């Protein structure tokens, strides 16, 4: 079972969004962004980081950076402007 599949199974077991099938897409390394099988609108997608057997909800600046990478930056950046944890 892949990390994404483990995360999907865990999320479904938590019953966060009953009746909505969540899919988690790997952004990079251990960061996963939530998507859905059927198009639904639930605001800003959840981001989880997998550390060992744990699923850690990502928030704040770290979440902003993960979503920025996932969606693609609209403007070019200099390498020194890349957040430390992305290097």
Backbone torsions as a table, in degrees:
resi	resn	phi	psi	omega
1	UNK	NA	131.3	-179.8
2	UNK	-76.4	166.1	176.4
3	UNK	-60.0	-40.8	180.0
4	UNK	-62.1	-42.7	179.7
5	UNK	-66.0	-40.3	176.9
6	UNK	-61.7	-42.4	179.7
7	UNK	-65.6	-42.8	178.1
8	UNK	-61.1	-44.0	179.5
9	UNK	-63.1	-47.2	178.9
10	UNK	-59.6	-44.3	-177.8
11	UNK	-62.4	-42.5	179.3
12	UNK	-63.6	-40.9	179.4
13	UNK	-63.9	-29.3	179.1
14	UNK	-74.4	-16.8	178.0
15	UNK	59.7	38.2	179.7
16	UNK	-64.6	-45.8	179.3
17	UNK	-126.0	82.4	-176.7
18	UNK	-55.5	132.6	177.2
19	UNK	83.2	-4.8	180.0
20	UNK	-109.7	120.7	179.8
21	UNK	-82.5	115.8	179.5
22	UNK	-93.5	143.1	175.7
23	UNK	-124.3	136.2	179.1
24	UNK	-111.0	127.2	-178.6
25	UNK	-105.3	130.9	179.2
26	UNK	-72.9	122.3	179.4
27	UNK	-85.0	-51.8	175.2
28	UNK	-171.6	157.5	-178.5
29	UNK	42.8	-118.7	-175.8
30	UNK	-107.6	20.8	-178.6
31	UNK	-100.1	130.0	-177.6
32	UNK	-126.2	136.6	178.9
33	UNK	-108.9	137.2	-178.7
34	UNK	-78.7	135.2	171.4
35	UNK	-132.9	-178.5	-178.5
36	UNK	-133.4	150.4	177.5
37	UNK	-61.1	-46.8	177.8
38	UNK	-101.8	143.4	178.7
39	UNK	-62.9	121.6	176.1
40	UNK	-140.6	158.3	177.8
41	UNK	-114.4	115.2	177.6
42	UNK	-130.5	34.8	178.3
43	UNK	77.8	-152.9	-178.0
44	UNK	-70.2	131.3	-176.8
45	UNK	-64.1	150.0	176.3
46	UNK	-72.7	148.8	175.9
47	UNK	-126.7	131.8	176.8
48	UNK	-125.1	147.4	174.7
49	UNK	-113.5	133.9	178.2
50	UNK	-97.3	121.7	177.2
51	UNK	-126.1	105.7	-175.3
52	UNK	64.0	-121.9	178.3
53	UNK	-97.4	4.2	-175.5
54	UNK	-100.0	145.5	175.1
55	UNK	-109.2	114.0	-174.8
56	UNK	-107.7	122.0	178.1
57	UNK	-69.0	128.9	-177.3
58	UNK	-98.8	136.6	-179.9
59	UNK	-144.2	-179.8	176.7
60	UNK	64.7	-147.2	-176.1
61	UNK	-61.0	-37.2	-179.6
62	UNK	-61.5	-43.4	178.4
63	UNK	-63.9	-42.8	178.7
64	UNK	-56.9	-43.8	-179.0
65	UNK	-67.5	-39.8	179.1
66	UNK	-63.1	-45.0	179.2
67	UNK	-66.2	-35.5	178.2
68	UNK	-62.1	-43.2	178.2
69	UNK	-67.0	-42.8	-177.7
70	UNK	-62.7	-43.8	-176.1
71	UNK	-86.4	-19.0	-178.1
72	UNK	90.1	131.1	-179.9
73	UNK	-74.8	135.8	179.2
74	UNK	-73.5	-14.0	-178.8
75	UNK	-133.3	152.2	178.7
76	UNK	-68.3	147.5	176.7
77	UNK	-127.8	158.5	175.7
78	UNK	-83.1	148.0	-179.3
79	UNK	-53.7	-33.9	-178.5
80	UNK	-72.0	-13.0	178.4
81	UNK	-88.2	-7.2	179.8
82	UNK	-70.0	131.5	-179.8
83	UNK	-54.7	145.2	-176.1
84	UNK	-51.6	-44.5	-173.1
85	UNK	-73.2	-9.5	176.9
86	UNK	-87.6	-14.3	-178.8
87	UNK	-75.1	NA	NA
